[in-house]
Structure formats: C-alpha cells, structure tokens
Amino acid sequence: MLIKPTLVSSVLLLSLASCATYTTPGRPANLGTFTDPKVKKAYVARPAIKFPANIAVVRVQESGYRSDSGRAHGSGAYSVVTTRDIERAGDLEKLQKLPGLEGVATLNRLLLPESLNSDEDLREAAAKLQADAILIYTVSTEFRNDDVVPPLTALSLGLLSVNRYEITSSASAVLMNTRTGYIYGALEENNDKVGGSFIFDGSDLARKKAERSAYEKLLAAFDPFWRKTYARYH
C-alpha cells in the first residue's frame, strides 16, 4: 500500500510542531568585570585578609539570568543567583572545615543593590557580613542537540521526538579581598560531558547534572588553593 506524499508531510509537520524545545537558562557572567587589569586600583590593591577569616560566597551570571529554579537578582553588568540551583546544603559545611576559616556565608538579595555594575557592589554586601574575602563564581554551559526524525510509525503515535544531546559545563571563580579588591587567585573546572539519547520532556535535570559536576570539581579544587593561600598570608 502506497502512502501519498502529502499525507506523510502533514503527519510530520503536525508531530514536529508538538515537540518540546529547550533553551539553556543563560550565559555566565563576565568575570573580567571583577578583575579588569585596566582599572588602576587593581594594580595598587594589596592582600589584607585576617585569620581566622570569614568568607562570603556568591554566584554571578549574566544580567537577566533565569532558570527553572528561579530568576537571578539584579540588573546591570551581571546578576546574582540567590536561589539554590546546583548547590547543596552540605557544600558550605565542607568549606568551613578548611584551616584558617572561621565562617562561610552566602550573599542574599537583601544585602545587594538592584543595579550591579562592579565588584564594589559585592564587596559592600560582603562587608555587611564582616567577610574578609569573597569567593565569586560563575557557571558556563553549552547545550548541543541534533534533532533525529524517528520512523513514521512513531510520529503517527504522537510520541515525542528523540534528541541526541551533549552538555558541557565549566565553573570559574576568583577569591577577592573584601577591603581592597585584591585577587588571591582564579580557578576553573569542567564537568565530564553528559550525553546520550533521551525522549525530550522539557526538564532541566540534564543541565543541572552537568553544572553540578563542574561545581563539585570547583569546590574540590578550592581546598588545596585555600590551603596554599592560608600558608602564604597568615
């Protein structure tokens, strides 16, 4: 039995129109905003950390960033993610066990101005918490997928299309002195690629899995980095 071309085309168009689509939440913040070497004060900044130290932790992304977990706070050069997206309750507890650390806290929207344009906005908020330094981090994620048109029988049944995807995430951070803006160092870690084939359902779980992997590696790398910083400056 032959199927007319017009009928096949109609079935394909109707089925593909009902398929879900996915858009990544947003790009990372430009950490150059906080480490611009052209600013004169970057050259004259000096370390002024006191031990045992208190550290403020904050995640920054591009202005207007949003995900399934919520919308970031602030506008301007960047925004601050104040909701727990890829972070877990035990993450800060692990940091607090490092030598030379007295306390670790996060910056929330009550401490931050609506317009965020430079590192001074974060430093002022951290100062309200009596934090000696700020761990500023951001996450970059690339989401690639190739649409695969399944057999006509699958489309006729109204099933979602099968997508092949690959997600790569990287987490970058700088440790900045609250008082002077001095940069103690920078870190960057990548996740293991998360990929395969799946029936797309519009969920945000794959993105979170990739970003969580990169974030965990960043936290692991911060351990030896902090120990060297503590040994050098205390």
GUBA-419479 format. One record per residue: residue number from 1; x, y, z of N, C-alpha, C in turn. Coordinates in steps of 0.1 Angstrom, whole numbers, plus 2048, in hexadecimal, padded with zeros to 3 digits. Example, Ala and Ser with C-alpha at 12.3 -4.5 7.8 and 13.67 -1.06 7.14 Angstrom:
BEGIN
+-----+------+------+------+-------+-------+-------+------+------+------+
| num | n.px | n.py | n.pz | ca.px | ca.py | ca.pz | c.px | c.py | c.pz |
+-----+------+------+------+-------+-------+-------+------+------+------+
|   1 |  884 |  7C7 |  84E |   87B |   7D3 |   84E |  884 |  7DF |  84E |
|   2 |  880 |  7EA |  847 |   889 |   7F5 |   847 |  881 |  800 |  84F |
+-----+------+------+------+-------+-------+-------+------+------+------+
REM end
This chain:
BEGIN
+-----+------+------+------+-------+-------+-------+------+------+------+
| num | n.px | n.py | n.pz | ca.px | ca.py | ca.pz | c.px | c.py | c.pz |
+-----+------+------+------+-------+-------+-------+------+------+------+
|   1 |  808 |  7F4 |  800 |   800 |   800 |   800 |  809 |  80C |  800 |
|   2 |  806 |  816 |  7F7 |   80E |   822 |   7F6 |  807 |  82D |  7FE |
|   3 |  810 |  835 |  805 |   80B |   841 |   80C |  80E |  84D |  804 |
|   4 |  804 |  855 |  802 |   806 |   861 |   7FB |  80F |  86B |  801 |
|   5 |  818 |  871 |  7FA |   822 |   87B |   7FF |  81C |  886 |  808 |
|   6 |  810 |  88B |  803 |   80A |   896 |   80A |  806 |  891 |  818 |
|   7 |  801 |  885 |  819 |   7FD |   880 |   827 |  809 |  87E |  830 |
|   8 |  814 |  879 |  82B |   821 |   878 |   833 |  825 |  885 |  838 |
|   9 |  825 |  88F |  82F |   82A |   89D |   832 |  821 |  8A3 |  83D |
|  10 |  814 |  8A1 |  83C |   80B |   8A6 |   846 |  80D |  8A0 |  854 |
|  11 |  810 |  893 |  854 |   812 |   88C |   861 |  81F |  891 |  867 |
|  12 |  829 |  892 |  85F |   836 |   897 |   864 |  835 |  8A5 |  86A |
|  13 |  82E |  8AE |  863 |   82D |   8BC |   868 |  825 |  8BD |  875 |
|  14 |  81A |  8B5 |  875 |   812 |   8B6 |   882 |  819 |  8B0 |  88D |
|  15 |  821 |  8A5 |  88B |   828 |   89F |   896 |  834 |  8A7 |  89B |
|  16 |  83C |  8AD |  892 |   847 |   8B5 |   896 |  843 |  8C2 |  89D |
|  17 |  837 |  8C7 |  899 |   832 |   8D3 |   89F |  82F |  8D1 |  8AE |
|  18 |  82C |  8C5 |  8B2 |   829 |   8C2 |   8C0 |  834 |  8BF |  8C8 |
|  19 |  841 |  8BE |  8C2 |   84C |   8BA |   8CA |  851 |  8C5 |  8D3 |
|  20 |  856 |  8C1 |  8DE |   85B |   8CB |   8E8 |  868 |  8D1 |  8E3 |
|  21 |  86C |  8DD |  8E7 |   879 |   8E3 |   8E4 |  87F |  8E6 |  8F1 |
|  22 |  88C |  8E8 |  8F1 |   894 |   8EB |   8FD |  89D |  8F7 |  8FB |
|  23 |  89D |  901 |  904 |   8A6 |   90C |   903 |  8AE |  90D |  910 |
|  24 |  8BC |  90D |  90E |   8C4 |   90E |   91A |  8C1 |  91B |  922 |
|  25 |  8C2 |  91B |  92F |   8BD |   926 |   937 |  8C4 |  933 |  934 |
|  26 |  8D1 |  933 |  931 |   8D8 |   940 |   92E |  8E7 |  93E |  92F |
|  27 |  8EE |  948 |  92B |   8FD |   947 |   92A |  903 |  94A |  938 |
|  28 |  910 |  947 |  939 |   917 |   94B |   946 |  919 |  95A |  946 |
|  29 |  91C |  95E |  952 |   920 |   96C |   954 |  92F |  96E |  94F |
|  30 |  932 |  97A |  94A |   940 |   97C |   946 |  948 |  980 |  953 |
|  31 |  951 |  976 |  957 |   959 |   979 |   963 |  963 |  984 |  961 |
|  32 |  965 |  988 |  954 |   96D |   994 |   952 |  968 |  9A0 |  959 |
|  33 |  95B |  9A0 |  95B |   954 |   9AC |   963 |  95B |  9AD |  970 |
|  34 |  95F |  9A2 |  976 |   965 |   9A3 |   984 |  974 |  9A3 |  984 |
|  35 |  97A |  9A1 |  978 |   989 |   9A0 |   978 |  98F |  9A8 |  96D |
|  36 |  989 |  9B2 |  969 |   98E |   9BB |   95D |  99B |  9C1 |  961 |
|  37 |  9A6 |  9BD |  959 |   9B3 |   9C2 |   95C |  9B5 |  9D1 |  958 |
|  38 |  9AC |  9D6 |  950 |   9AD |   9E4 |   94C |  9A9 |  9EE |  957 |
|  39 |  9A2 |  9E9 |  961 |   99F |   9F1 |   96C |  9AB |  9F3 |  975 |
|  40 |  9AE |  A00 |  978 |   9BA |   A03 |   97F |  9BB |  9FC |  98D |
|  41 |  9AF |  9FB |  993 |   9AF |   9F6 |   9A1 |  9B3 |  9E7 |  9A1 |
|  42 |  9B2 |  9E0 |  996 |   9B6 |   9D2 |   995 |  9C5 |  9D1 |  997 |
|  43 |  9CC |  9DB |  994 |   9DB |   9DA |   995 |  9E0 |  9DD |  9A3 |
|  44 |  9D8 |  9E6 |  9AA |   9DC |   9EA |   9B7 |  9D6 |  9E2 |  9C2 |
|  45 |  9CC |  9D9 |  9BF |   9C5 |   9D1 |   9C9 |  9CF |  9C8 |  9D0 |
|  46 |  9CE |  9C6 |  9DD |   9D7 |   9BE |   9E5 |  9CE |  9B4 |  9ED |
|  47 |  9D4 |  9A9 |  9F0 |   9CD |   99F |   9F9 |  9CB |  9A5 |  A07 |
|  48 |  9C0 |  9A3 |  A0D |   9BD |   9A8 |   A1A |  9B4 |  99F |  A22 |
|  49 |  9B6 |  992 |  A1F |   9AD |   988 |   A25 |  9B2 |  985 |  A34 |
|  50 |  9A9 |  983 |  A3D |   9AC |   980 |   A4B |  9A7 |  972 |  A4E |
|  51 |  9AF |  96B |  A55 |   9AC |   95D |   A59 |  9AA |  95C |  A68 |
|  52 |  9A0 |  953 |  A6B |   997 |   94B |   A63 |  98E |  954 |  A5B |
|  53 |  98C |  950 |  A4E |   984 |   959 |   A45 |  976 |  955 |  A44 |
|  54 |  96E |  95F |  A40 |   960 |   95C |   A3C |  95F |  95F |  A2D |
|  55 |  958 |  956 |  A26 |   957 |   957 |   A18 |  948 |  957 |  A13 |
|  56 |  945 |  960 |  A0A |   938 |   960 |   A04 |  939 |  959 |  9F6 |
|  57 |  92F |  952 |  9F3 |   92F |   94A |   9E7 |  923 |  94F |  9DE |
|  58 |  925 |  952 |  9D1 |   91A |   957 |   9C9 |  91C |  952 |  9BB |
|  59 |  911 |  94E |  9B5 |   911 |   94A |   9A7 |  90B |  956 |  99E |
|  60 |  913 |  959 |  994 |   90F |   964 |   98B |  90D |  95E |  97D |
|  61 |  903 |  964 |  975 |   901 |   960 |   967 |  8FE |  96C |  95F |
|  62 |  8FB |  96B |  953 |   8F8 |   976 |   94A |  8EC |  97D |  94F |
|  63 |  8EA |  98A |  94C |   8DE |   992 |   950 |  8D2 |  98C |  94A |
|  64 |  8C8 |  98A |  952 |   8BB |   984 |   94E |  8BB |  975 |  94E |
|  65 |  8C4 |  96F |  954 |   8C5 |   960 |   954 |  8B9 |  95A |  95B |
|  66 |  8B4 |  94F |  956 |   8A9 |   948 |   95C |  8A9 |  939 |  958 |
|  67 |  8A4 |  931 |  961 |   8A3 |   923 |   95E |  896 |  91D |  964 |
|  68 |  894 |  910 |  963 |   888 |   90A |   969 |  888 |  90C |  978 |
|  69 |  893 |  90E |  97E |   894 |   910 |   98D |  890 |  91E |  991 |
|  70 |  891 |  927 |  988 |   88D |   935 |   98C |  895 |  93F |  984 |
|  71 |  893 |  94C |  987 |   899 |   957 |   980 |  8A4 |  95D |  989 |
|  72 |  8AF |  961 |  983 |   8BA |   967 |   98A |  8B6 |  975 |  98E |
|  73 |  8BD |  97A |  998 |   8BA |   988 |   99D |  8C4 |  992 |  997 |
|  74 |  8BE |  99D |  994 |   8C6 |   9A9 |   98F |  8C7 |  9AA |  980 |
|  75 |  8CB |  9B6 |  97C |   8CC |   9BA |   96E |  8D9 |  9C1 |  96D |
|  76 |  8DD |  9C4 |  960 |   8EA |   9CB |   95E |  8F4 |  9C2 |  957 |
|  77 |  900 |  9C2 |  95D |   90B |   9BA |   956 |  909 |  9AB |  959 |
|  78 |  903 |  9A8 |  964 |   901 |   99A |   967 |  8F5 |  998 |  971 |
|  79 |  8F1 |  98C |  974 |   8E7 |   98A |   97E |  8EC |  97F |  988 |
|  80 |  8E5 |  97E |  993 |   8EA |   974 |   99E |  8DF |  96A |  9A0 |
|  81 |  8E3 |  95D |  99F |   8DA |   952 |   9A1 |  8D9 |  950 |  9B0 |
|  82 |  8CE |  953 |  9B6 |   8CC |   952 |   9C5 |  8C4 |  945 |  9C8 |
|  83 |  8BE |  93E |  9BF |   8B7 |   932 |   9C2 |  8C1 |  926 |  9C0 |
|  84 |  8BE |  91C |  9C8 |   8C6 |   910 |   9C7 |  8C3 |  908 |  9BA |
|  85 |  8CC |  908 |  9B1 |   8C9 |   901 |   9A4 |  8D1 |  8F4 |  9A3 |
|  86 |  8DE |  8F6 |  9A2 |   8E7 |   8EA |   9A1 |  8EE |  8E8 |  9AE |
|  87 |  8EC |  8F1 |  9B8 |   8F3 |   8F0 |   9C5 |  8EB |  8E7 |  9CE |
|  88 |  8F2 |  8E2 |  9D8 |   8EC |   8D9 |   9E2 |  8EF |  8DF |  9F0 |
|  89 |  8E7 |  8DB |  9FA |   8E9 |   8E0 |   A08 |  8F7 |  8DC |  A0D |
|  90 |  8FC |  8D1 |  A0A |   909 |   8CC |   A10 |  915 |  8D3 |  A09 |
|  91 |  914 |  8DA |  9FE |   91F |   8E0 |   9F8 |  927 |  8EA |  A00 |
|  92 |  91F |  8F3 |  A07 |   926 |   8FD |   A0F |  92C |  8F7 |  A1C |
|  93 |  925 |  8EC |  A20 |   92B |   8E6 |   A2C |  938 |  8E0 |  A2A |
|  94 |  93B |  8DB |  A1E |   948 |   8D5 |   A1A |  952 |  8E1 |  A1A |
|  95 |  94E |  8EC |  A15 |   958 |   8F7 |   A14 |  95B |  8FC |  A22 |
|  96 |  952 |  8FC |  A2B |   954 |   901 |   A39 |  95E |  8F8 |  A40 |
|  97 |  961 |  8EC |  A3C |   96A |   8E3 |   A42 |  979 |  8E6 |  A3E |
|  98 |  97B |  8EF |  A34 |   988 |   8F2 |   A30 |  990 |  8FA |  A3A |
|  99 |  99D |  8F8 |  A3B |   9A5 |   900 |   A45 |  9A5 |  90F |  A43 |
| 100 |  9A4 |  917 |  A4D |   9A4 |   925 |   A4C |  997 |  92B |  A49 |
| 101 |  98C |  923 |  A48 |   97F |   929 |   A45 |  977 |  928 |  A52 |
| 102 |  971 |  934 |  A55 |   968 |   935 |   A61 |  95A |  933 |  A5D |
| 103 |  956 |  938 |  A51 |   948 |   937 |   A4D |  947 |  939 |  A3E |
| 104 |  93C |  933 |  A38 |   939 |   935 |   A2A |  92A |  938 |  A29 |
| 105 |  927 |  942 |  A21 |   919 |   947 |   A1F |  916 |  94A |  A11 |
| 106 |  90A |  94B |  A0D |   906 |   94E |   A00 |  900 |  95C |  A00 |
| 107 |  901 |  963 |  9F5 |   8FB |   970 |   9F3 |  8ED |  96F |  9EE |
| 108 |  8E3 |  975 |  9F5 |   8D5 |   974 |   9F0 |  8D1 |  982 |  9EB |
| 109 |  8C5 |  982 |  9E5 |   8C0 |   98E |   9DE |  8BE |  99A |  9E8 |
| 110 |  8BC |  997 |  9F4 |   8BA |   9A2 |   9FE |  8C6 |  9AA |  A00 |
| 111 |  8D2 |  9A5 |  9FD |   8DF |   9AC |   9FF |  8E3 |  9B3 |  9F2 |
| 112 |  8DD |  9B0 |  9E7 |   8E1 |   9B4 |   9DA |  8D9 |  9BF |  9D4 |
| 113 |  8DF |  9C8 |  9CD |   8D8 |   9D3 |   9C6 |  8D1 |  9CD |  9B9 |
| 114 |  8C7 |  9D4 |  9B4 |   8C0 |   9CF |   9A8 |  8C9 |  9D0 |  99C |
| 115 |  8D1 |  9DA |  99B |   8DA |   9DC |   98F |  8E8 |  9D7 |  993 |
| 116 |  8ED |  9CE |  98C |   8FB |   9C8 |   98F |  904 |  9CB |  983 |
| 117 |  90E |  9D2 |  986 |   917 |   9D7 |   97B |  926 |  9D4 |  97D |
| 118 |  92A |  9D1 |  989 |   938 |   9CF |   98C |  93A |  9C6 |  998 |
| 119 |  947 |  9C3 |  99B |   94A |   9BA |   9A7 |  947 |  9C2 |  9B3 |
| 120 |  946 |  9CF |  9B3 |   944 |   9D7 |   9BF |  936 |  9D4 |  9C5 |
| 121 |  92C |  9D1 |  9BC |   91F |   9CE |   9C1 |  91F |  9C1 |  9C9 |
| 122 |  927 |  9B7 |  9C5 |   928 |   9AA |   9CD |  930 |  9AC |  9D9 |
| 123 |  93B |  9B4 |  9D8 |   943 |   9B7 |   9E4 |  93C |  9BE |  9EF |
| 124 |  933 |  9C8 |  9EB |   92B |   9CF |   9F5 |  922 |  9C5 |  9FC |
| 125 |  91C |  9BC |  9F4 |   912 |   9B3 |   9FA |  91A |  9A9 |  A04 |
| 126 |  926 |  9A5 |  9FF |   92E |   99C |   A08 |  932 |  9A3 |  A14 |
| 127 |  935 |  9AF |  A13 |   93A |   9B7 |   A1F |  92F |  9B7 |  A2A |
| 128 |  922 |  9B8 |  A26 |   917 |   9B8 |   A2F |  917 |  9AB |  A37 |
| 129 |  91D |  9A0 |  A31 |   91E |   993 |   A39 |  92B |  992 |  A40 |
| 130 |  933 |  99C |  A3F |   940 |   99C |   A45 |  949 |  991 |  A3F |
| 131 |  947 |  98F |  A32 |   94F |   985 |   A2B |  95D |  98B |  A26 |
| 132 |  967 |  983 |  A28 |   974 |   988 |   A25 |  977 |  986 |  A16 |
| 133 |  971 |  97C |  A10 |   973 |   97A |   A01 |  966 |  974 |  9FB |
| 134 |  965 |  975 |  9EE |   959 |   970 |   9E7 |  95E |  966 |  9DC |
| 135 |  957 |  95A |  9DC |   959 |   951 |   9D2 |  94E |  953 |  9C8 |
| 136 |  952 |  959 |  9BC |   948 |   95C |   9B2 |  949 |  951 |  9A7 |
| 137 |  93E |  94B |  9A4 |   93F |   940 |   999 |  934 |  942 |  98F |
| 138 |  936 |  93C |  983 |   92C |   93C |   979 |  92D |  92F |  971 |
| 139 |  922 |  92C |  96A |   921 |   91F |   963 |  91E |  922 |  955 |
| 140 |  925 |  91B |  94C |   923 |   91C |   93D |  91E |  90E |  938 |
| 141 |  913 |  90E |  931 |   90E |   901 |   92C |  90B |  902 |  91D |
| 142 |  90F |  8F8 |  915 |   90C |   8F7 |   907 |  903 |  8EA |  905 |
| 143 |  8F8 |  8EC |  8FF |   8EE |   8E2 |   8FC |  8ED |  8E0 |  8ED |
| 144 |  8F2 |  8D4 |  8E9 |   8F1 |   8D1 |   8DA |  8E8 |  8C5 |  8D8 |
| 145 |  8DF |  8C6 |  8CF |   8D6 |   8BA |   8CC |  8D3 |  8BA |  8BD |
| 146 |  8D2 |  8AE |  8B8 |   8CF |   8AC |   8A9 |  8C2 |  8A5 |  8A9 |
| 147 |  8B8 |  8AB |  8A2 |   8AB |   8A5 |   8A1 |  8AB |  899 |  898 |
| 148 |  8A6 |  88E |  89C |   8A5 |   882 |   895 |  896 |  87F |  892 |
| 149 |  893 |  87E |  885 |   885 |   87B |   882 |  883 |  86C |  883 |
| 150 |  87A |  868 |  88C |   878 |   859 |   88D |  86F |  854 |  882 |
| 151 |  86E |  847 |  882 |   866 |   841 |   877 |  857 |  847 |  877 |
| 152 |  851 |  846 |  86C |   843 |   84B |   86A |  83A |  845 |  874 |
| 153 |  83C |  838 |  877 |   833 |   831 |   881 |  833 |  838 |  88E |
| 154 |  83F |  83C |  893 |   840 |   843 |   8A0 |  839 |  850 |  8A0 |
| 155 |  83B |  857 |  895 |   835 |   864 |   893 |  826 |  863 |  893 |
| 156 |  821 |  859 |  88C |   813 |   857 |   88B |  80C |  854 |  898 |
| 157 |  814 |  84E |  8A2 |   80F |   84C |   8AF |  810 |  858 |  8B8 |
| 158 |  815 |  863 |  8B3 |   816 |   86F |   8BB |  820 |  86F |  8C5 |
| 159 |  82B |  867 |  8C4 |   836 |   867 |   8CE |  83F |  873 |  8CC |
| 160 |  846 |  877 |  8D6 |   850 |   882 |   8D5 |  85C |  87D |  8CD |
| 161 |  862 |  886 |  8C7 |   86E |   883 |   8BF |  87A |  87F |  8C8 |
| 162 |  883 |  877 |  8C2 |   88E |   873 |   8CA |  89A |  87D |  8C7 |
| 163 |  8A0 |  883 |  8D1 |   8AB |   88C |   8CF |  8B8 |  887 |  8D4 |
| 164 |  8C2 |  889 |  8CD |   8CF |   886 |   8D1 |  8D6 |  892 |  8D7 |
| 165 |  8DC |  892 |  8E2 |   8E0 |   89E |   8E8 |  8EE |  89C |  8EF |
| 166 |  8F5 |  8A7 |  8F1 |   902 |   8A7 |   8F8 |  902 |  8B4 |  8FF |
| 167 |  905 |  8B4 |  90C |   906 |   8C0 |   914 |  913 |  8C1 |  91A |
| 168 |  919 |  8CC |  919 |   926 |   8CF |   91F |  925 |  8DC |  928 |
| 169 |  92A |  8DA |  934 |   929 |   8E6 |   93E |  937 |  8E8 |  943 |
| 170 |  939 |  8F5 |  947 |   946 |   8F8 |   94D |  942 |  902 |  958 |
| 171 |  949 |  901 |  964 |   947 |   90A |   96F |  954 |  912 |  971 |
| 172 |  953 |  91F |  972 |   95F |   928 |   974 |  95D |  930 |  981 |
| 173 |  968 |  933 |  987 |   967 |   93B |   994 |  973 |  944 |  996 |
| 174 |  971 |  94E |  99E |   97C |   956 |   9A3 |  97A |  959 |  9B1 |
| 175 |  985 |  959 |  9B9 |   984 |   95C |   9C7 |  989 |  96B |  9C9 |
| 176 |  981 |  973 |  9CE |   984 |   982 |   9CE |  983 |  987 |  9DD |
| 177 |  98D |  98F |  9E0 |   98D |   996 |   9ED |  982 |  9A0 |  9EE |
| 178 |  97A |  99F |  9F8 |   96F |   9A9 |   9FA |  973 |  9B7 |  9FB |
| 179 |  97D |  9BA |  A03 |   981 |   9C7 |   A06 |  988 |  9CE |  9FA |
| 180 |  991 |  9C7 |  9F3 |   999 |   9CD |   9E9 |  997 |  9C9 |  9DB |
| 181 |  98F |  9BE |  9D9 |   98D |   9B9 |   9CB |  998 |  9B1 |  9C6 |
| 182 |  9A2 |  9AE |  9CE |   9AE |   9A6 |   9CA |  9A9 |  998 |  9C6 |
| 183 |  9AE |  993 |  9BB |   9AB |   985 |   9B6 |  9B5 |  97B |  9BB |
| 184 |  9B1 |  972 |  9C3 |   9BB |   967 |   9C8 |  9BD |  95D |  9BD |
| 185 |  9B4 |  95B |  9B4 |   9B6 |   951 |   9A9 |  9A9 |  94E |  9A3 |
| 186 |  9AA |  946 |  998 |   99E |   942 |   990 |  99E |  933 |  98E |
| 187 |  992 |  92D |  98D |   990 |   91F |   98B |  987 |  91D |  97F |
| 188 |  988 |  911 |  978 |   97E |   90D |   96E |  97F |  8FE |  96D |
| 189 |  973 |  8F8 |  96D |   971 |   8EA |   96B |  966 |  8E7 |  962 |
| 190 |  968 |  8DB |  95A |   95E |   8D7 |   951 |  958 |  8CA |  955 |
| 191 |  94B |  8C8 |  951 |   945 |   8BB |   954 |  949 |  8B0 |  94A |
| 192 |  946 |  8A4 |  94D |   946 |   899 |   943 |  93A |  89B |  93B |
| 193 |  93C |  899 |  92E |   930 |   89B |   925 |  925 |  892 |  928 |
| 194 |  919 |  898 |  928 |   90D |   890 |   92B |  906 |  88F |  91E |
| 195 |  904 |  883 |  918 |   8FE |   881 |   90B |  8F7 |  874 |  909 |
| 196 |  8F0 |  873 |  8FE |   8E9 |   867 |   8FB |  8DC |  86A |  8F3 |
| 197 |  8D3 |  861 |  8F4 |   8C6 |   862 |   8ED |  8BB |  862 |  8F7 |
| 198 |  8B1 |  86A |  8F6 |   8A6 |   86A |   8FF |  89A |  86F |  8F9 |
| 199 |  88E |  86C |  8FE |   882 |   871 |   8FA |  880 |  87F |  901 |
| 200 |  880 |  889 |  8F9 |   881 |   897 |   8FF |  873 |  89A |  906 |
| 201 |  874 |  89E |  912 |   868 |   8A1 |   91A |  868 |  8AF |  91F |
| 202 |  872 |  8B7 |  91B |   873 |   8C5 |   91F |  878 |  8C8 |  92D |
| 203 |  87D |  8BD |  934 |   882 |   8BF |   941 |  890 |  8C6 |  941 |
| 204 |  894 |  8CB |  94D |   8A1 |   8D2 |   94E |  8AB |  8C9 |  955 |
| 205 |  8A8 |  8BC |  957 |   8B1 |   8B4 |   95F |  8BE |  8B1 |  959 |
| 206 |  8BF |  8B0 |  94B |   8CC |   8AD |   945 |  8D5 |  8B9 |  946 |
| 207 |  8D0 |  8C5 |  945 |   8D8 |   8D1 |   947 |  8DD |  8D2 |  955 |
| 208 |  8D5 |  8CF |  95F |   8D9 |   8D0 |   96D |  8E4 |  8C5 |  970 |
| 209 |  8E2 |  8B9 |  96A |   8EC |   8AF |   96C |  8FA |  8B3 |  967 |
| 210 |  8FA |  8B9 |  95B |   907 |   8BD |   956 |  90D |  8C8 |  95E |
| 211 |  905 |  8D2 |  962 |   90A |   8DD |   96A |  90E |  8D9 |  978 |
| 212 |  907 |  8D0 |  97E |   90A |   8CB |   98B |  918 |  8C4 |  98B |
| 213 |  91B |  8BD |  980 |   927 |   8B6 |   97F |  933 |  8BF |  97E |
| 214 |  931 |  8CA |  976 |   93C |   8D4 |   975 |  93D |  8DC |  983 |
| 215 |  932 |  8DE |  989 |   933 |   8E6 |   996 |  93A |  8DD |  9A1 |
| 216 |  937 |  8D0 |  9A1 |   93D |   8C8 |   9AB |  94D |  8C7 |  9A9 |
| 217 |  951 |  8C7 |  99C |   95F |   8C7 |   999 |  965 |  8D5 |  99E |
| 218 |  95E |  8DF |  99C |   963 |   8EC |   9A0 |  965 |  8ED |  9AF |
| 219 |  95B |  8E7 |  9B7 |   95D |   8E7 |   9C5 |  968 |  8DE |  9CA |
| 220 |  96A |  8D3 |  9C2 |   976 |   8CA |   9C5 |  983 |  8D1 |  9C3 |
| 221 |  983 |  8D9 |  9B8 |   990 |   8E1 |   9B5 |  992 |  8EC |  9BE |
| 222 |  988 |  8F1 |  9C4 |   989 |   8FC |   9CE |  990 |  8F8 |  9DA |
| 223 |  98F |  8EB |  9DE |   996 |   8E6 |   9EA |  9A5 |  8E9 |  9EA |
| 224 |  9AC |  8E3 |  9E0 |   9BB |   8E5 |   9E0 |  9BE |  8F4 |  9DD |
| 225 |  9B6 |  8FB |  9D5 |   9B8 |   909 |   9D3 |  9B8 |  911 |  9DF |
| 226 |  9AE |  90F |  9E8 |   9AC |   916 |   9F4 |  9B8 |  913 |  9FE |
| 227 |  9BC |  907 |  9FE |   9C6 |   903 |   A07 |  9D3 |  90A |  A04 |
| 228 |  9D6 |  90C |  9F7 |   9E2 |   913 |   9F3 |  9E1 |  922 |  9F6 |
| 229 |  9D5 |  927 |  9F4 |   9D2 |   935 |   9F7 |  9D4 |  938 |  A06 |
| 230 |  9CF |  92F |  A0E |   9D0 |   930 |   A1D |  9DF |  92F |  A21 |
| 231 |  9E6 |  925 |  A1B |   9F4 |   924 |   A1F |  9FC |  930 |  A1B |
| 232 |  9F8 |  937 |  A11 |   A00 |   942 |   A0C |  9FD |  94F |  A13 |
| 233 |  9F1 |  951 |  A17 |   9ED |   95E |   A1D |  9EA |  95F |  A2B |
| 234 |  9E9 |  953 |  A32 |   9E6 |   954 |   A40 |  9F2 |  957 |  A49 |
+-----+------+------+------+-------+-------+-------+------+------+------+
REM end
